[in-house]
Amino acid sequence: MSQKQWSRVDDYIVDRLVPQDQALEDSLAANKAAGLPAIDVSPNQGKLLYLFARMAGARRVLEVGTLGGYSTIWLARAVPSDGRVVTLEAEPRHAEVARRNLDRAGVADRVDIRVGPALDTLPQIEAEGLAPFDLIFIDADKPNNPHYLAWAVRLARPGTVIIGDNVVRDGAVADVTSADPGVIGTRQFFDMIAAEPRLDATAIQTVGSKGWDGLMLAIVR
């Protein structure tokens, strides 16, 4: 199997099951024009997040890692009109691009972008009484994944869905000798999940237009 084949299959899936959407396509184009890293979830992964949020009946969603707001649009579309997505972005320039994308997609009224390091904004969210969240999506700097997980559990309730992205990392997650900070953070993330009695979790490997990676999915007991 090759990256070319994986991308071809992703294209087939998107063509059949993820209808063309101008607002989402425009957001990706805006991200590229602004020079943002091309690390958005793929369209079929975005649709998966949307479906997870719908299945969970999510009204309050927390996203750690906004980037240009592509995944945020999917999550915002999944919550009801009086629902809320709180999304955390460390880079002010990324947040500005995301605001424009969310406004263009017509969902800005249900999204609250918090700018600054997530480990600074998460305590503020707790202090404001915005928790518990119904779904939490962790997709930010991987070395801090263990800290994000601790906060996710803290801001959850029984039944909250927690999703972690990029947990396979081209298979490097299984390399106990890896010195890569992202791999080390991801392995610690797995260790914490395994040791946390409040979480029932699994992970799956994925291949596609984004290469070889995977998702972690947990439910809070």
C-alpha positions as CSV (number, residue, x, y, z in Angstrom):
1,M,0.0,0.0,0.0
2,S,1.2,3.5,-0.7
3,Q,0.3,7.1,0.2
4,K,-1.0,7.5,-3.3
5,Q,-3.5,4.7,-2.8
6,W,-4.5,5.9,0.6
7,S,-5.2,9.4,-0.8
8,R,-7.2,7.9,-3.7
9,V,-9.4,6.0,-1.3
10,D,-9.9,9.1,0.8
11,D,-10.9,11.0,-2.3
12,Y,-13.5,8.2,-3.1
13,I,-14.9,8.3,0.4
14,V,-15.2,12.1,0.4
15,D,-16.7,12.1,-3.1
16,R,-19.5,9.6,-2.0
17,L,-20.1,10.6,1.6
18,V,-18.9,14.2,2.3
19,P,-20.7,16.5,-0.1
20,Q,-18.8,19.5,-1.5
21,D,-19.1,22.4,0.9
22,Q,-17.9,25.9,-0.2
23,A,-17.5,27.2,3.3
24,L,-15.2,24.4,4.3
25,E,-13.2,24.5,1.1
26,D,-12.9,28.3,1.5
27,S,-11.5,27.8,5.0
28,L,-8.8,25.5,3.8
29,A,-7.9,27.9,1.0
30,A,-7.8,30.8,3.5
31,N,-5.6,28.7,5.8
32,K,-3.2,28.0,3.0
33,A,-3.1,31.6,1.8
34,A,-2.3,32.7,5.4
35,G,0.6,30.2,5.5
36,L,-0.9,28.1,8.3
37,P,0.5,24.5,8.7
38,A,-1.4,22.0,6.5
39,I,-2.3,19.9,9.5
40,D,-6.1,20.3,9.4
41,V,-8.2,17.1,9.7
42,S,-9.2,15.7,6.4
43,P,-12.8,16.2,5.2
44,N,-13.9,12.6,6.1
45,Q,-12.2,13.0,9.5
46,G,-14.1,16.3,10.0
47,K,-17.3,14.5,9.1
48,L,-16.4,11.8,11.7
49,L,-16.0,14.5,14.4
50,Y,-19.4,15.9,13.4
51,L,-21.0,12.5,13.6
52,F,-19.3,11.8,17.0
53,A,-20.7,15.0,18.4
54,R,-24.2,14.3,17.0
55,M,-24.2,10.8,18.4
56,A,-23.1,12.2,21.8
57,G,-25.9,14.8,21.6
58,A,-23.3,17.4,22.4
59,R,-24.4,20.8,23.4
60,R,-21.1,22.0,24.9
61,V,-17.8,21.1,23.1
62,L,-14.2,21.9,24.0
63,E,-11.6,21.8,21.3
64,V,-7.9,22.1,22.3
65,G,-6.2,23.4,19.1
66,T,-8.1,25.6,16.7
67,L,-5.6,26.3,13.9
68,G,-7.7,27.9,11.2
69,G,-11.0,26.6,12.4
70,Y,-11.6,23.8,9.9
71,S,-12.5,21.1,12.5
72,T,-14.2,23.8,14.6
73,I,-16.7,24.4,11.8
74,W,-17.5,20.7,11.7
75,L,-18.0,20.7,15.5
76,A,-20.0,23.9,15.5
77,R,-22.4,22.5,12.9
78,A,-23.0,19.5,15.1
79,V,-24.2,21.4,18.2
80,P,-27.7,22.9,18.3
81,S,-28.2,26.6,17.6
82,D,-28.0,27.4,21.3
83,G,-25.0,25.1,21.8
84,R,-21.4,26.3,22.3
85,V,-18.0,25.3,21.1
86,V,-15.1,26.6,23.1
87,T,-11.9,26.3,21.1
88,L,-8.3,27.1,22.3
89,E,-5.6,28.5,20.1
90,A,-2.1,29.5,21.2
91,E,-1.2,31.6,18.1
92,P,-3.1,34.9,17.7
93,R,-2.6,34.9,13.9
94,H,-4.1,31.5,13.6
95,A,-7.1,32.6,15.7
96,E,-7.7,35.6,13.4
97,V,-7.8,33.3,10.4
98,A,-10.2,31.0,12.3
99,R,-12.5,33.9,13.2
100,R,-12.9,34.8,9.6
101,N,-13.5,31.2,8.5
102,L,-16.1,30.7,11.2
103,D,-17.9,33.9,10.3
104,R,-17.9,32.9,6.6
105,A,-19.3,29.5,7.5
106,G,-22.1,31.1,9.5
107,V,-21.2,29.5,12.9
108,A,-19.3,32.3,14.6
109,D,-22.2,32.9,17.0
110,R,-21.8,29.5,18.6
111,V,-18.0,29.5,18.9
112,D,-15.9,31.0,21.6
113,I,-12.2,31.3,20.6
114,R,-9.8,31.6,23.5
115,V,-6.3,32.8,22.5
116,G,-3.2,31.9,24.5
117,P,-1.5,28.7,25.7
118,A,-4.2,26.1,26.5
119,L,-2.6,25.4,29.9
120,D,-3.3,29.0,30.8
121,T,-6.8,29.2,29.3
122,L,-8.1,25.9,30.7
123,P,-8.1,27.1,34.3
124,Q,-10.0,30.2,33.2
125,I,-12.6,28.0,31.6
126,E,-13.0,26.1,34.8
127,A,-13.2,29.2,36.8
128,E,-16.0,30.6,34.6
129,G,-18.1,27.5,35.2
130,L,-18.3,26.5,31.5
131,A,-17.8,22.8,32.3
132,P,-18.9,20.1,32.1
133,F,-18.4,19.6,28.3
134,D,-20.2,16.8,26.4
135,L,-17.3,16.3,23.9
136,I,-13.7,17.2,24.1
137,F,-11.4,17.1,21.1
138,I,-7.6,17.2,21.8
139,D,-5.6,18.2,18.7
140,A,-2.7,20.5,19.8
141,D,1.0,20.2,20.7
142,K,1.6,16.6,21.5
143,P,4.2,16.9,24.3
144,N,1.4,18.5,26.4
145,N,-1.2,15.8,25.6
146,P,-0.9,14.3,29.2
147,H,-1.8,17.8,30.6
148,Y,-4.6,18.2,28.2
149,L,-6.0,14.8,29.1
150,A,-5.9,15.6,32.8
151,W,-7.9,18.8,32.1
152,A,-10.3,17.0,29.9
153,V,-11.2,14.5,32.6
154,R,-11.5,17.4,35.1
155,L,-13.9,19.3,32.8
156,A,-15.9,16.3,31.9
157,R,-19.0,14.4,33.3
158,P,-20.0,10.8,33.1
159,G,-20.7,10.1,29.5
160,T,-18.4,12.8,28.1
161,V,-16.6,11.8,24.9
162,I,-12.9,12.6,24.7
163,I,-11.1,12.3,21.3
164,G,-7.4,12.5,20.8
165,D,-5.9,13.1,17.3
166,N,-2.6,12.0,15.8
167,V,-1.9,9.2,18.3
168,V,-0.1,6.8,16.0
169,R,2.4,9.1,14.4
170,D,3.5,6.9,11.5
171,G,3.8,4.0,13.9
172,A,6.4,5.8,16.1
173,V,4.0,5.5,19.1
174,A,5.1,1.9,19.5
175,D,8.8,2.8,19.6
176,V,9.8,2.8,23.3
177,T,13.2,4.2,22.4
178,S,11.9,7.3,20.6
179,A,13.3,10.6,21.7
180,D,10.7,12.6,19.7
181,P,8.9,14.9,22.2
182,G,5.6,14.3,20.3
183,V,6.0,10.6,20.6
184,I,6.9,10.7,24.2
185,G,3.9,12.9,25.0
186,T,1.6,10.6,23.1
187,R,3.0,7.5,24.9
188,Q,2.4,9.2,28.2
189,F,-1.1,10.1,27.0
190,F,-1.8,6.4,26.4
191,D,-0.3,5.4,29.8
192,M,-2.5,7.9,31.6
193,I,-5.6,6.7,29.8
194,A,-4.7,3.1,30.7
195,A,-4.3,4.0,34.3
196,E,-7.4,6.2,34.6
197,P,-10.3,4.2,36.0
198,R,-12.8,6.9,34.9
199,L,-12.0,6.3,31.2
200,D,-13.1,3.5,28.9
201,A,-11.0,3.9,25.8
202,T,-9.6,2.5,22.6
203,A,-7.6,3.8,19.6
204,I,-7.6,3.0,16.0
205,Q,-4.9,3.3,13.3
206,T,-5.9,5.3,10.2
207,V,-4.4,5.7,6.7
208,G,-5.5,8.3,4.2
209,S,-4.6,11.7,2.7
210,K,-3.0,12.6,6.0
211,G,-0.8,9.5,6.0
212,W,-0.5,6.9,8.7
213,D,-1.9,8.0,12.0
214,G,-4.8,7.3,14.4
215,L,-7.5,8.5,16.8
216,M,-8.1,7.8,20.5
217,L,-11.7,7.6,21.6
218,A,-12.7,7.5,25.3
219,I,-15.9,7.8,27.3
220,V,-15.9,9.1,30.9
221,R,-17.5,6.6,33.2
